[in-house]
Amino acid sequence: MNHHHKPLSYATHHDWYIANLQSLSSDPTTPSLLYTYSTAYHGFAASLDSDQVESLRRSDSVFGVYEDTIYNLHTTRTPEFLGLETNLGIPTIDKSKDIDQASMDVIIGVLDTGVWPESKSFDDSKMSPIPSNWKGECESGPDFSPSLCNKKLIGARSFSKGFRMSTGGGTGISKKPSEEENVSPRDIDGHGTHTASTAAGSHVSNASLLGYATGTARGMAIQARVAAYKVCWKTGCFGSDILAGMDQAILDGVHVLSLSLGGGSGPYYRDTIAIGAFTAVEKGIFVSCSAGNSGPSRASLANVAPWIATVGAGTLDRDFPAFALLGNGKNFAGVSLYSGSGMGTKPVSIVYSKGNNTANLCLAGSLEPSRVQGKIVLCDRGINARVDKGVVVRDAGGIGMILANTAASGEELVADSHLIPAVAVGRKIGDLIRAYVQSDSDPTAVLSFAGTVLNVRPSPVLAAFSSRGPNLITPQILKPDMIGPGVNILAAWSEAVAPTGLANDTRRSRFNIMSGTSMSCPHISGLAALLKAAHPDWSPSAIKSALMTTAYVLDNTKSALLDAATGSVSTPWAHGSGHVDPQKALDPGLVYDISTEDYIAFLCSLDYGIEHVKAIVKRPNITCSRKFADPGQLNYPSFSVSFGKKRVVRYTRILTNVGLASSVYNVNITGPANIVATVKPMKLVYNAVGQKLGYTITFVSKRGSNGMGGVQFGSIVWKSALHQVRSPISYEWSSGHNLE
């Protein structure tokens, strides 16, 4: 709605929205209002028929009417791997507190599947009283008492009206949309508990998943507070519910918003998460979102708005090795979290259904018990869930499984707590095993399991599933922004559900090992909370800049980061600025800051109507008098250069000094030979903290070059005696333009 059109005769916007709705129908009981939004969005959610939609669209007070979208979840060694176990000896503004103490004032709002409040990860025994400015609450439900909240878990709410409307439960006079799911913040999925504890879980000693990854579990910001907003239900996360959660979280007073979910990408004015996040960032709230698990497909990103931190996933230096010893004497390594009694040392026959397009994938009902009984089944990865394949094998009488990757998943290994002895292997090994099974008259194998190993090299490696650029919504903004740990992550779990999530799995565990950009996102949310504690005056954009410009692009063998999908070097379209480094991010030297006015000028430079800009910005007086000639002019900590009809692209950036008052920075540019990049000035001399200095960078594509395949990469680094401020650069040549 055009918020500022409300006639004075209505006391509140809510009253005005209801009047608008009632005017659409002679029957006062319809249409149903689900939510009115006041902060994250100006408007309401309602159940409407197509005539009512058309009637609303004709109103001058209405900017737009959009169908509710369904978003999906992007489904314990990380603090040490990130360097958080060592003392964070960075002086905060208030010298009397260390960062962990200061982070007690920081509240992380997690929008997810709710929370399992009894988890030890939410123990509050070392926490001070709840910050006095907190306005949130813990709601009561059939299986959730407000007394379950404490000084660590300080808020728990649920938003289900969109979900209940879609599943035929109306706006929820009935408290139960289905027999399985109560309307309460309780997590019966596990995902929300896992993400919340990753961001800010307390220390829990002796945590493990059925004996795997044993050690101390802890979140990134162990002293920060958690508020859980349950917006995801059995059938997904409805945009109307997510927006209601964001709206409430902003009003409650969170400092960081963590959303491990996403949908397809579209223009920002149709993206509920982007619209809600705009207001959050304007109010000083850092918003971290997962990039998606649709890799390694090109241009598969979600959550690409420049005011959001878009987080991809990498591996840790921990692994769960398992082995398949074949009858020909070859012993192949894979991974597994199988925790049962095993299958002994006697070789067992292997079967593989090549060419039968469902049996080779081990889809439900595809295996013939007469072929499979008592044998190991070789299953191709893809289509159905990895753990489901093991159930299909077990139900057909098989006693073990080798899960082999195909081209789609490459060399990426994701460990699962399979119900039968099972080993997951990469594509190359998978092809060798497939060849052996098809050529040998009596193929056999013995599967064995080696527990947990640490200090794996190389790591991190970019996860194959991590969604990739380029950013099709705004090609001038490089996405994702960064990567964090997202493969085989141990964190707290709901005791309502098995580690596999399968209904016929009766095992329960207080911790689980999960993979996805869902897991990397809360790592960044927790790190943002630490940065906010250390630097309370920094904007969300300054915090994001610090995380990006200090990220690393070399692994623990000092080689360039690799991509699990290809086995070759990863690129900024996959890892953005690189892998986060919390120690360095606390003291980045310089930051690329971005104001709300800058974001508005950015939106005005897109091909949006003024109504669309107003719908995102939620201000009446937007005229777009200030706009960028090119959206890439936004003061972003990375560069995405697109050569269309022009051979020259020029951008200006402003760097704010957050390091020592007297600092001198010199510039270094690396990039492909067919690009000439020049920077003016080549030296930045600061003499005060908070001082802002600008530079202009000009990119020229040499004559006759069309980028040799369309995309190349480089970087720009500003270096002082103490700091390196690094930005990746992508160069793209739009097809059909041979630049003369």
ZIMO-V284192 format. One record per helix or strand of 3 or more residues. SS is the DSSP state (~ for helix, > for strand). FROM is the first residue (numbers start at 1). TO is the last residue. If there is no record, write none. Layout:
SS_FROM_TO + SS_FROM_TO
//
This chain:
~_3_5 + ~_13_22 + >_32_37 + >_43_47 + ~_50_57 + >_70_73 + ~_78_81 + ~_99_105 + >_107_112 + ~_120_122 + ~_146_148 + >_153_158 + ~_161_166 + ~_191_200 + >_204_209 + >_212_217 + >_225_230 + >_236_238 + ~_239_252 + >_256_259 + ~_268_270 + ~_272_282 + >_286_290 + >_309_314 + >_321_326 + >_331_335 + >_348_351 + ~_369_372 + >_376_380 + ~_386_395 + >_400_404 + >_421_425 + ~_427_439 + >_444_449 + >_482_485 + >_489_492 + >_511_514 + ~_517_534 + ~_540_549 + ~_572_575 + ~_582_585 + ~_596_604 + ~_610_617 + ~_631_633 + >_639_643 + >_648_657 + >_663_670 + >_675_680 + >_683_686 + >_692_701 + >_711_719 + >_724_733
//
